[in-house]
Amino acid sequence: MACYISSGKNRHYAAVESIFGQAAAVTAAERFTSLGLRVEVKQEKPRRRDKTGTRTYQGISGELRKRIEFELGTYLYQREEGSPAARYGALVEAAMGSAPAASGGGLTVSSANGTQVGFSGAHGLVAGQALAAGGEVRFVESVTSPTSVVVSAPFEELAAGMATGAAVTYPLAHDLKSVTLYDYWSPETAVQRILAGGAVDEMAIEVNGDFHEIRFRGEASELIDNRTFQAQQAGLAAFPAEPALAGYVETPVPGHLGQAWLGTGPDRIHTVKSARITIKNNIDFRRRDFGSAKAQCLVPGEREVSVELELYSQDKTVFNELYEAAQWRNGLPLMIQMGAAAGQMCGVWVPNFVPEVPEFVDDEPRLRWRVASSQAQGTAEDEVHVAFA
């Protein structure tokens, strides 16, 4: 007897496409836990202006163009031992543009003095790459020599003799990649869906909620399903069966775990009530080709990276620096680490954002500063850096 389909029995997979709109194959390793996938299909319906002798709508023949928008969210999870990359890494890569740069760690630290870190041998690191050690992750601000670097914030626990850990960094790129999203349900006879030619227009990283969250919004070229599938949709000969399910448990990282560093010092701030870093790609699709009802490629626009902060104010130098920078329209760096142990960390570094003048919120016993959406700036594909460690 048929009953309701449980919304908890929903499984998602994501993979980067090698050709736009051609569905990328997935394995059990690409399955990730989400907070739900919302897909909205908007058909472009032209208005008939011919005189039919009646007021009755008599329809339109042929396939109409569609806009297929999607949104999903996920948590920052504790990951498998030795696997710093997140399972939803394909979506992060689609939002940032470049393939991830993996570092296996294993570098031996010879010295650590503030933001200066030295190694016993050649490090092979480049500016913007993540550096993890113990329960901390930082970014390389500059390479001063083959054996030393300057990092985005001081390590609090780093000491000579310690070894660095594994990390995966997602750099920005001028061009973006498309992604395939698979939406499988139980039972197998239910409607199963695939979003092909997916473009991540917006990625938002939200800090200090119940759990750290990452949200993705975008648009896809095509939505196909197992009930109406036709051969060669998204380059597929047949609708793909779900990969064999492999048991795994993902434990979300509590939102209060992590560190935040602000200012030219930089100084660590402990009073972050909430923070959001948003990357918006302003993507457009080539969707008006004559003879085609679906988008043929994606076109990224000017990137917008914004920072929103809400802080409990303190009588500290870094707060004065934030306020003065807002008044004088000067840039400040911000580095946020989510998680506090290897295998559960995500780092975000914004080297230069211009804060809006803080709003003073006094509806609690403690004064809060609310810094509205403030845009980051840079030189070329360097406004923000994201890494997992």
C-alpha positions as CSV (number, residue, x, y, z in Angstrom):
1,M,0.0,0.0,0.0
2,A,1.4,3.4,-1.0
3,C,2.1,5.8,1.8
4,Y,3.9,9.2,2.2
5,I,7.5,9.5,1.0
6,S,9.7,10.4,3.9
7,S,11.6,13.6,3.4
8,G,14.4,12.2,5.5
9,K,15.1,9.5,3.0
10,N,16.7,11.9,0.5
11,R,20.2,11.6,-0.7
12,H,22.3,14.1,-2.7
13,Y,25.4,13.8,-4.8
14,A,27.4,16.4,-6.7
15,A,30.2,16.3,-9.3
16,V,32.0,18.9,-11.4
17,E,31.2,18.6,-15.1
18,S,33.9,18.4,-17.8
19,I,31.5,19.7,-20.4
20,F,28.7,22.1,-19.6
21,G,25.3,20.4,-19.3
22,Q,26.7,16.9,-19.7
23,A,25.9,15.0,-16.5
24,A,29.0,14.0,-14.5
25,A,29.0,10.5,-13.1
26,V,29.1,10.1,-9.3
27,T,30.1,7.4,-6.9
28,A,29.2,6.8,-3.2
29,A,32.1,9.2,-2.3
30,E,30.2,12.2,-3.8
31,R,27.2,11.7,-1.5
32,F,26.8,14.5,1.0
33,T,24.3,15.4,3.7
34,S,22.2,18.5,3.1
35,L,19.5,20.5,4.8
36,G,17.3,20.0,1.8
37,L,17.2,20.9,-1.9
38,R,14.7,23.4,-3.3
39,V,14.2,23.4,-7.1
40,E,11.9,25.9,-8.8
41,V,11.1,25.7,-12.5
42,K,9.8,28.9,-14.1
43,Q,8.5,28.5,-17.7
44,E,8.6,31.5,-20.0
45,K,5.1,31.7,-21.4
46,P,4.7,34.0,-24.4
47,R,1.4,35.7,-24.6
48,R,-0.8,35.0,-27.6
49,R,-2.1,38.1,-29.4
50,D,-4.1,36.3,-32.2
51,K,-7.8,36.6,-32.4
52,T,-9.5,33.2,-32.0
53,G,-13.1,34.3,-31.8
54,T,-13.3,33.2,-28.1
55,R,-12.0,34.3,-24.7
56,T,-10.8,30.8,-24.0
57,Y,-7.0,30.2,-23.8
58,Q,-6.2,27.6,-26.4
59,G,-2.7,26.8,-25.4
60,I,0.8,26.8,-27.0
61,S,2.5,23.9,-28.8
62,G,6.1,23.1,-28.5
63,E,8.7,23.2,-25.7
64,L,9.0,26.4,-23.7
65,R,12.2,27.9,-22.3
66,K,12.7,27.4,-18.6
67,R,14.6,28.9,-15.7
68,I,15.6,26.2,-13.2
69,E,16.7,27.7,-9.9
70,F,18.0,25.7,-7.0
71,E,19.0,26.3,-3.4
72,L,20.4,23.9,-0.8
73,G,22.3,24.2,2.5
74,T,24.6,22.0,4.5
75,Y,26.6,22.0,7.7
76,L,30.3,22.0,8.3
77,Y,30.9,18.3,9.3
78,Q,33.6,16.3,11.0
79,R,35.3,14.5,8.2
80,E,37.0,11.2,7.8
81,E,40.5,10.8,9.1
82,G,43.0,12.0,6.5
83,S,40.3,13.4,4.3
84,P,40.3,17.2,4.7
85,A,38.0,17.8,1.7
86,A,34.3,18.2,2.3
87,R,31.9,15.8,0.4
88,Y,30.2,18.8,-1.1
89,G,33.5,20.1,-2.4
90,A,32.2,20.1,-6.0
91,L,29.7,22.8,-5.1
92,V,32.5,24.9,-3.4
93,E,34.7,24.4,-6.5
94,A,31.8,25.5,-8.7
95,A,31.4,28.7,-6.6
96,M,35.1,29.5,-6.5
97,G,36.2,28.4,-10.0
98,S,39.6,26.7,-9.5
99,A,40.3,23.1,-8.8
100,P,41.2,22.5,-5.2
101,A,44.9,22.7,-4.2
102,A,45.6,19.8,-1.7
103,S,48.5,19.9,0.7
104,G,49.3,16.6,2.5
105,G,51.1,18.5,5.3
106,G,54.1,16.9,7.0
107,L,56.2,20.1,7.0
108,T,58.3,20.4,10.1
109,V,58.1,23.9,11.8
110,S,61.5,25.4,12.8
111,S,60.2,28.7,14.2
112,A,56.9,30.5,14.9
113,N,57.0,34.2,15.8
114,G,53.7,36.0,15.4
115,T,52.7,35.7,11.8
116,Q,56.2,34.6,10.7
117,V,56.5,30.8,10.3
118,G,59.7,29.0,9.4
119,F,60.2,25.4,8.3
120,S,63.2,23.1,8.4
121,G,63.1,22.6,4.6
122,A,61.5,23.9,1.5
123,H,57.7,24.4,2.0
124,G,56.4,24.7,-1.6
125,L,53.6,26.9,-0.4
126,V,52.1,29.8,-2.4
127,A,50.2,32.9,-1.4
128,G,46.6,32.2,-0.5
129,Q,47.2,28.5,0.3
130,A,46.0,27.1,3.6
131,L,48.4,26.0,6.3
132,A,47.0,23.7,9.1
133,A,48.7,22.6,12.3
134,G,47.0,21.0,15.3
135,G,43.6,22.5,15.7
136,E,44.3,25.7,13.7
137,V,44.2,26.7,10.1
138,R,45.8,29.9,8.6
139,F,46.4,31.2,5.1
140,V,49.8,32.1,3.5
141,E,49.8,35.9,3.1
142,S,53.2,36.1,1.5
143,V,56.2,33.8,0.8
144,T,59.3,35.4,2.3
145,S,61.7,32.6,1.3
146,P,61.7,29.0,0.3
147,T,61.6,28.0,4.0
148,S,59.5,30.8,5.5
149,V,56.1,32.4,5.1
150,V,53.9,35.1,6.6
151,V,50.4,33.9,7.6
152,S,47.1,35.6,7.9
153,A,47.0,35.4,11.7
154,P,49.3,34.1,14.4
155,F,49.0,30.4,15.4
156,E,48.3,30.2,19.1
157,E,49.6,26.7,19.6
158,L,52.3,26.3,17.0
159,A,55.8,25.6,18.2
160,A,59.1,24.4,16.7
161,G,59.2,20.7,16.0
162,M,55.5,20.4,15.2
163,A,54.3,19.0,11.9
164,T,51.7,20.6,9.6
165,G,48.5,18.8,8.7
166,A,46.6,18.2,5.5
167,A,44.5,21.0,4.0
168,V,42.5,21.6,0.8
169,T,42.3,25.2,-0.6
170,Y,39.8,26.4,-3.1
171,P,41.1,29.4,-5.0
172,L,39.1,31.9,-7.1
173,A,39.2,31.8,-10.9
174,H,38.1,34.1,-13.7
175,D,36.0,31.3,-15.3
176,L,33.5,29.1,-13.5
177,K,32.7,25.4,-13.8
178,S,29.3,23.7,-13.9
179,V,28.2,21.0,-11.6
180,T,25.7,18.1,-11.7
181,L,23.4,17.6,-8.7
182,Y,21.7,14.2,-8.1
183,D,18.5,14.1,-6.0
184,Y,17.6,10.5,-5.1
185,W,14.7,9.3,-2.9
186,S,13.3,6.1,-1.4
187,P,11.6,4.0,-2.7
188,E,13.4,3.5,-6.0
189,T,10.0,3.9,-7.8
190,A,9.6,7.5,-6.6
191,V,10.6,10.4,-8.8
192,Q,14.4,10.8,-9.0
193,R,15.9,14.0,-10.4
194,I,19.1,15.3,-11.8
195,L,20.1,18.9,-12.3
196,A,22.6,19.2,-15.1
197,G,24.6,22.3,-16.1
198,G,24.3,23.7,-12.6
199,A,26.0,27.1,-11.8
200,V,26.5,28.2,-8.2
201,D,25.7,31.9,-8.3
202,E,26.0,32.4,-4.6
203,M,27.7,30.7,-1.7
204,A,27.2,32.0,1.8
205,I,29.2,30.8,4.8
206,E,27.3,31.4,8.1
207,V,29.2,31.4,11.4
208,N,28.2,30.9,15.0
209,G,24.7,29.5,14.6
210,D,23.7,26.3,16.2
211,F,26.0,24.8,13.6
212,H,28.3,26.3,11.0
213,E,26.3,26.4,7.7
214,I,27.2,26.7,4.0
215,R,24.4,27.6,1.6
216,F,24.4,27.4,-2.2
217,R,22.1,29.1,-4.7
218,G,22.1,28.9,-8.4
219,E,20.6,27.9,-11.7
220,A,20.7,24.8,-13.9
221,S,20.5,24.3,-17.6
222,E,18.3,21.2,-17.4
223,L,16.2,19.2,-14.9
224,I,15.7,15.6,-15.8
225,D,13.9,12.8,-14.0
226,N,13.4,9.0,-14.2
227,R,9.7,9.3,-15.1
228,T,10.0,11.5,-18.3
229,F,13.6,10.8,-19.2
230,Q,14.5,10.6,-22.9
231,A,17.8,9.2,-24.3
232,Q,20.6,11.8,-24.6
233,Q,19.2,14.2,-22.1
234,A,22.3,15.7,-20.4
235,G,24.3,13.3,-22.5
236,L,22.9,10.2,-20.8
237,A,21.9,7.0,-22.6
238,A,19.8,6.0,-19.7
239,F,18.7,7.5,-16.3
240,P,21.6,6.5,-13.9
241,A,20.8,4.3,-11.0
242,E,21.9,5.5,-7.6
243,P,25.4,4.3,-6.5
244,A,25.4,1.5,-4.0
245,L,24.7,3.0,-0.6
246,A,27.7,3.0,1.8
247,G,27.0,3.6,5.4
248,Y,28.6,6.7,6.8
249,V,27.9,9.2,9.6
250,E,28.5,12.9,9.4
251,T,28.6,14.9,12.6
252,P,28.0,18.6,12.4
253,V,30.5,21.0,14.1
254,P,28.9,23.2,16.8
255,G,28.7,26.8,15.7
256,H,30.6,28.2,18.7
257,L,33.8,26.4,17.9
258,G,36.4,28.4,16.0
259,Q,38.4,31.6,15.9
260,A,38.0,35.1,14.4
261,W,40.9,37.5,13.6
262,L,40.3,41.1,12.5
263,G,42.4,44.1,11.7
264,T,46.0,44.8,10.7
265,G,47.4,43.3,13.9
266,P,45.5,41.1,13.5
267,D,43.7,40.7,16.8
268,R,41.6,37.8,17.9
269,I,38.0,38.7,18.7
270,H,35.9,36.5,21.0
271,T,32.6,38.3,20.8
272,V,31.3,37.4,17.4
273,K,27.5,37.0,17.7
274,S,27.2,36.1,14.0
275,A,29.1,36.4,10.7
276,R,28.3,35.7,7.1
277,I,30.7,35.7,4.1
278,T,28.9,35.7,0.8
279,I,30.4,35.1,-2.7
280,K,28.1,36.2,-5.5
281,N,29.1,35.4,-9.1
282,N,26.3,37.3,-10.9
283,I,26.1,34.5,-13.4
284,D,24.1,34.8,-16.7
285,F,23.3,32.0,-19.1
286,R,23.5,31.9,-22.8
287,R,19.9,31.0,-23.0
288,R,18.5,32.8,-26.1
289,D,20.0,30.7,-28.8
290,F,17.6,30.2,-31.7
291,G,16.6,26.5,-32.0
292,S,17.3,25.7,-28.4
293,A,15.1,25.7,-25.3
294,K,17.9,25.3,-22.7
295,A,21.0,27.2,-21.7
296,Q,24.2,26.5,-23.7
297,C,26.8,27.8,-21.3
298,L,27.3,30.0,-18.3
299,V,28.8,33.5,-18.2
300,P,30.1,34.8,-14.9
301,G,29.7,38.5,-14.2
302,E,31.6,40.8,-11.8
303,R,32.2,38.9,-8.5
304,E,30.8,40.4,-5.3
305,V,32.3,39.2,-2.0
306,S,30.6,40.7,1.1
307,V,31.1,40.4,4.8
308,E,28.4,40.8,7.5
309,L,29.3,40.9,11.2
310,E,27.5,41.3,14.5
311,L,29.8,41.7,17.4
312,Y,29.5,42.5,21.1
313,S,31.5,45.7,21.5
314,Q,34.5,45.9,23.7
315,D,36.9,48.7,24.7
316,K,39.8,47.2,22.6
317,T,42.0,48.6,19.9
318,V,40.6,46.3,17.2
319,F,37.1,47.8,17.7
320,N,38.5,51.3,17.4
321,E,40.3,50.2,14.2
322,L,37.1,48.8,12.8
323,Y,35.1,51.9,13.5
324,E,37.8,54.2,12.1
325,A,38.2,52.1,9.0
326,A,34.4,52.3,8.4
327,Q,34.4,56.1,8.7
328,W,37.5,56.6,6.5
329,R,36.6,53.9,4.0
330,N,39.8,52.0,4.7
331,G,40.2,48.2,4.1
332,L,40.7,45.6,6.9
333,P,41.5,41.9,6.8
334,L,39.3,39.3,8.3
335,M,40.1,35.6,9.0
336,I,37.6,33.1,10.4
337,Q,38.3,29.6,11.4
338,M,35.3,27.3,11.9
339,G,35.9,24.2,14.0
340,A,38.7,23.5,16.4
341,A,40.3,20.2,15.5
342,A,41.9,18.6,12.4
343,G,39.3,17.1,10.1
344,Q,36.5,19.5,11.1
345,M,37.9,22.9,10.2
346,C,36.9,25.4,7.5
347,G,38.9,28.6,7.1
348,V,37.8,31.8,5.3
349,W,40.2,34.7,4.7
350,V,39.1,38.0,3.3
351,P,42.4,40.1,3.0
352,N,40.7,43.4,2.3
353,F,37.1,44.4,3.0
354,V,35.8,48.0,3.6
355,P,33.4,47.8,6.5
356,E,30.2,49.8,6.7
357,V,29.8,52.1,9.7
358,P,28.6,49.9,12.5
359,E,25.0,50.2,13.8
360,F,24.9,50.4,17.6
361,V,22.2,48.0,18.9
362,D,21.4,48.5,22.5
363,D,18.4,46.3,23.1
364,E,20.5,44.0,25.4
365,P,22.5,44.7,28.5
366,R,25.6,44.5,26.2
367,L,26.1,46.9,23.3
368,R,26.3,45.1,19.9
369,W,27.8,46.4,16.7
370,R,26.0,45.4,13.5
371,V,28.2,45.8,10.4
372,A,26.0,45.6,7.4
373,S,27.0,43.9,4.1
374,S,30.5,45.2,3.4
375,Q,32.2,44.6,0.1
376,A,35.6,43.0,-0.3
377,Q,38.1,44.2,-2.9
378,G,41.3,42.8,-4.3
379,T,43.7,42.9,-7.3
380,A,42.8,39.8,-9.4
381,E,40.8,36.8,-8.2
382,D,42.0,37.3,-4.6
383,E,39.1,38.8,-2.7
384,V,38.5,35.6,-0.6
385,H,40.2,32.3,0.1
386,V,38.4,29.2,1.4
387,A,39.9,26.0,2.8
388,F,39.1,22.8,4.7
389,A,41.6,21.1,7.0
